[in-house]
Amino acid sequence: MPLRLRALAADNTTLRVDAIVNAANSSLLGGGGVDGAIHRAAGPGLLEECRGLGWCPTGEARITGGHRLPARHVIHTMGPVWRGGGAGEAGLLAACYRNSLVLAEAHGCLVVAFPSISTGVCGFPPDLAAPIAVETVLAFPAQRVHEVVFCCFSVDDLLRYESELAGVPGL
Ligand code: AR6
């Protein structure tokens, strides 16, 4: 089945999907932005589970249950902090999407929703991040995952992803 990609304006803590992705920090112990929203909505059980996971280096990902979230799983990934573009940020951002999808596959997730990783507190320019997100997902050899949702938290980001997806032939 071909992989379906779509963009949606939503708060990802409300999505009833197999996995939502969290733009976490390396401690996996919560923070601001989408990370804070996910921990608030999931409740203390998520933090408890995260404590057992240890450190997550930039570009890698870890998976937990969804606890009180409608989503079955949370995939936590640490995106790169933007340092001007010469510090491997693009490759690390792509690794976040790829490694999150590897975990989604391994846990039988069919529908996965990504926030715009690194484009908030981490300062990655959203216009550069969106094409990396879309290209990396398209290049991923998905077998079980059949739908990827780009969960946009602003109208600007939604328009950005819609225009990116419109440029993909055959989608
Ligand atoms: N649903 C979907 N997207 C959201 C939500 C939400 N509920 N809330 C924010 N966004 P950020 P980062 C968007 O800052 O840049 C934390 O402190 C937001 O508008 O959450 O990867 C962590 O602990 C933006 O487009 O993540 C880390 O320390 C995108 O999510 C650090 O921030 C990412 O913004 C990670 O920074």
Boltz pocket constraint, residues with backbone or C-beta under 6 A from the ligand:
constraints:
  - pocket:
      binder: B
      contacts: [[A, 10], [A, 11], [A, 12], [A, 13], [A, 23], [A, 24], [A, 25], [A, 30], [A, 31], [A, 32], [A, 33], [A, 34], [A, 35], [A, 36], [A, 37], [A, 38], [A, 79], [A, 115], [A, 116], [A, 117], [A, 118], [A, 119], [A, 120], [A, 121], [A, 122], [A, 123], [A, 124], [A, 151], [A, 152], [A, 153], [A, 154], [A, 157]]
      max_distance: 6.0
